[in-house]
Amino acid sequence: MKINKLLIANRGEIALRILRTARKMGIRTVCIYSELDADSLHVSQADEAYCIGQSELADTYLNIEKIIKIGVETRCQAIHPGYGFLAENPAFVIACKRAGMLFVGPDERAMHVMGNKIEARAFAESAGVQVTKGLTGDKDYLLQQVDSIGFPVLVKAAAGGGGKGMRIVRTKAELSEALESTSREAANYFSDGTVYIEKFVENPRHIEIQLLGDSHGNVVHLFERECSIQRRYQKIIEEAPSPTLNQEVRMKMGEAAVKLGKAIGYSGAGTIEFLVDSSLNYYFLEMNTRIQVEHPVTEMTTGIDIVEEQLRVASGEQLRFVQDDLVQRGHAIECRIYAEDPENQFMPSPGETQLYHEPAGEFIRVDSAIEGKPIIRSNYDPMISKLIVWGEDREQARQRMMQALNQYIVHGIKSNISYLLAVLNQDSFIQNRITTKYCDEYSNELLSAIESGRQAIDISLLLISGLVGSLHFNRERNGNAWEQIGYWRQYMRPQFRIADKNYSMVLESYTNNQIVASINGSNCIAGYHLHEKGKLELNIEGNHYLCWISADEPGRILVSHSGFSFEVHRLDILPVQQEFSNSESSSSGENGDILSPMPGRVIKIDVAEGQAVVKGDLLLVVEAMKMENRILCPRDGEVERINVAVGDLVDGSTRLVHLKDAE
């Protein structure tokens, strides 16, 4: 069946990425959206777009009946699920077929077998692909039999994916709680609380093979991706080719993946994931029966548009190449840009951005679906975008990625850009001494590198940027007061605060391109040029700098330089009037109230009113941006009042629990 019109059953950057390839192929597109996504780029760029509900996933992007209805009514020949949501749901495949539409992906049998990790492991073994030792059964059975495979073990959700529903357990005492929490998370995300355990491979690499298959029995691999840099089992940096594999192991892993794909009759794009130990022994981990988040690094090193091949295969075409036609060229690295604060335990950071700028260049690709001053919502995944660069070799790609990250500006919310730069600049990454435990093992070192990098930035650079920003943005609001009041031309003493330190400046002269000032007693001459959209070039004492500035309120300037963002406060400019509650309580519990640290949903309450608690006890679990955030007790005391219930939506001002001193 020829595809003339395609329904994209997804949102955000993957919806927009599919849309672009469809447009290139001359295929008309239909997109769906929740009310929260009404202003999204995939909505405005689609040929047709339809709202399917407010915000609840069950009512929108997970609602099979609504999606199929729109596909039928708009006369689409096919539905592309992207990744996440319904992409690996066999019921969705069946519903598409019943409605007479093609599903851009494998058939329901392959999806069912490979979508359940227990069945997938058994199938891989039957196909002759090595797997780690494992156990399946109910909680009591797993507790009884775990000694047969030995610790450490990995507790996993049978229907899991995307790093959700996984726990490393090193002692038997921890296993019961791990089984319970993993099962709860699995039921929450995948509507299936089944879990199993497998032997945990110490210091493994996570390396995956990209497959493409058609309905005529042809399967090829597009080589491998190294995905070992992970945090909370979420990949954050991926690269192709893997710097770990030699050519012999590379080809053996590719052949094993193809054998598995042919054994299950796979059609479409899919990924076989392997764990690789220090001796380059590899073990089947799972198969993702969909396109992967990290597919761009494969596209940049093979020249294959994977989405185009998905659409061609779904319409019944044979693959247009055989294995010998495929080669890897150069090296590509992908960084996932997340809305989170690395310097505050990676707390999710949804909200409205004040300035958003993506890097661009010949060897740079950004997969995103936002522009202007986007709002990053807590309802969905915290990933803002994917930044991909290509180089002739790994080192060139690494250098280009760091340059691109330095030009990626996100003001108004926190991002992980400084963390990504710290990883890329760390010697263990450069020398490829990495495992899936890298982020845990080097956590303190990486955070220390972030702090050192932040401290190394010249304070004069920040103060001059803050001054230019405050005068420029004040002029935009109130006219050029500088020119109207001659006194200020001659002498001015602005006061600043950055973090918890105050700084003074004596401003001698200020023109359209130069500032002469004394900063904390030291003379400073700075040339500057302020471009559109907050780009600021500075020349201070012969050194050239590039900064980005914005203002979210009078007297508070946001400054970015070298991947770091700062708040520069003008103490002599009053901020806009703010409303304060009559309580001075804080999330630290200083006055008894424990506030939610972020918008989200309460998914577990671990205490009861009247219960005595000590510092560090778990109070509640708040889910935000697909992450479980444990709210711990800040001090000893007694739970006097619980103000929320499981399922309640909360924001950063919600009082969750009130503590009182223990009697």
Beta strands, then each sheet from edge to edge (+ up, - down):
strand 1: 5-8
strand 2: 28-33
strand 3: 48-51
strand 4: 78-80
strand 5: 102-103
strand 6: 134-136
strand 7: 153-157
strand 8: 166-169
strand 9: 195-199
strand 10: 205-213
strand 11: 219-231
strand 12: 234-240
strand 13: 268-276
strand 14: 282-288
strand 15: 331-338
strand 16: 340-341
strand 17: 347-348
strand 18: 351-352
strand 19: 355-357
strand 20: 364-367
strand 21: 375-376
strand 22: 383-391
strand 23: 409-411
strand 24: 495-498
strand 25: 501-510
strand 26: 514-519
strand 27: 522-530
strand 28: 535-540
strand 29: 543-553
strand 30: 556-561
strand 31: 564-570
strand 32: 593-595
strand 33: 600-605
strand 34: 612-613
strand 35: 618-624
strand 36: 627-632
strand 37: 637-642
strand 38: 649-650
strand 39: 655-660
sheet 1: 3+ 2+ 1+ 4+ 5+
sheet 2: 6+ 9- 7+ 8-
sheet 3: 14+ 13- 10+ 11- 12+ 15- 22+ 20-
sheet 4: 16+ 17-
sheet 5: 18+ 21-
sheet 6: 19+ 23-
sheet 7: 24+ 25- 26+ 27- 28+ 29- 30+ 31- 24+
sheet 8: 32+ 39- 37+ 34-
sheet 9: 36+ 35- 33+ 38-
end
